[in-house]
Amino acid sequence: MKARRLCPHKDTARTNRQRGQAALLLSLSIVVAVSVISIGVVEVVMGEARRVTNLARALEAEAVTEGALDRAALWLHLNLRRIRATGPGGWMEPGRERWRPCDERAPDSPCFPADSREQETFDSRWSRYALPVRLFTPTESGAESTTTQVVARAEHPGAAMPAFSTLHLIAEGRSRDGTAQARLRRSYQLLPLIARVPDIPVTISDPTTGNALTQVFGAYAADIDALRTSSEIHDDCTSLGPQSQGVVWITGTSCVLPSATTVGTAEAPVVVVIERGLLRVEASAEIHGILVLPRTGEATTDPLDASEPSLIHGALIADREIALLPGGLSVEYDPELLQRLAQLPGRLIEIPGSWTDHR
């Protein structure tokens, strides 16, 4: 009896169909997975590109703002004498309204703290006066993309800026397309021109300080170098007159104050420093302020020749012995004039710490 053979055709076809369907399903799954991954990668790449672009714009805005802030700091140092000046070009010149009060109806930084959550703490005195600073010429790129202000707190609303205060430089900058903005602040302490008012008309070789410059300016040698740089420097005294202001620093070996010459005024006294030379004061010459004769390595002789009638309204401070001859130089101690001198701005000291705001 022959064995019967089973026909596998139907089962094999079904199996092949199932395998094909599985392969197709697997292929579709792979395609879907690859598509999803590709879309995710594209989104990540595009997101990273946007992030890099936004970062580049933010850095661009911060860079242009820092440039404006650096230029504002230099501008502030160069215009230090004008902060409280009332004459032509002075910040306190009548009618010019260079210092402008913050608008209490629409407070904006720096009229309130930079943190917007503290808007309720608005204080009209904190930044009562803001001075827009033009730092760029119209052709420079920063002219349209930056705004810089000098901000100071007044003693009370409507008051003039005090002599010794904290000045804030606040700069705002934008990227070229205007989509990114940055705001930076740098603060300075405005120090008085002199450290203290002399309490006697003439001080010679003060045993306490041993240094006339330190006694007047309250600074060590390194600060004195910076003060010299920011002073009105002359090689001689030929150009001195009533227009002289602040600290007048004479670096030459000879300073002749001509007859009937007036240096400084009662309203705007000066500090005259004869660094290493000889000062000869001729008849009827006058100095309003403080005359300082420091000791230097080069100066070994009597630094003063004042045998003819002349006058100092204020005080004389010297590190070396000088001869005040009868009928020659007179020192008329004037405490009110010296107090006015003490109210003049002297130096700016940068206060560590600042803040940056990106928007």
Secondary structure as GFF3:
##gff-version 3
##sequence-region A 1 359
A	DSSP	alpha_helix	9	78	.	.	.	ID=ss1
A	DSSP	three_ten_helix	80	82	.	.	.	ID=ss2
A	DSSP	beta_strand	100	101	.	.	.	ID=ss3
A	DSSP	three_ten_helix	116	121	.	.	.	ID=ss4
A	DSSP	beta_strand	129	133	.	.	.	ID=ss5
A	DSSP	alpha_helix	142	145	.	.	.	ID=ss6
A	DSSP	beta_strand	146	152	.	.	.	ID=ss7
A	DSSP	beta_strand	166	174	.	.	.	ID=ss8
A	DSSP	beta_strand	181	192	.	.	.	ID=ss9
A	DSSP	beta_strand	202	204	.	.	.	ID=ss10
A	DSSP	alpha_helix	212	217	.	.	.	ID=ss11
A	DSSP	alpha_helix	221	230	.	.	.	ID=ss12
A	DSSP	beta_strand	232	234	.	.	.	ID=ss13
A	DSSP	beta_strand	246	250	.	.	.	ID=ss14
A	DSSP	beta_strand	254	257	.	.	.	ID=ss15
A	DSSP	beta_strand	262	263	.	.	.	ID=ss16
A	DSSP	beta_strand	270	274	.	.	.	ID=ss17
A	DSSP	beta_strand	278	281	.	.	.	ID=ss18
A	DSSP	beta_strand	286	293	.	.	.	ID=ss19
A	DSSP	beta_strand	304	305	.	.	.	ID=ss20
A	DSSP	beta_strand	310	318	.	.	.	ID=ss21
A	DSSP	beta_strand	329	333	.	.	.	ID=ss22
A	DSSP	alpha_helix	335	342	.	.	.	ID=ss23
A	DSSP	beta_strand	345	351	.	.	.	ID=ss24
A	DSSP	beta_strand	356	358	.	.	.	ID=ss25
###
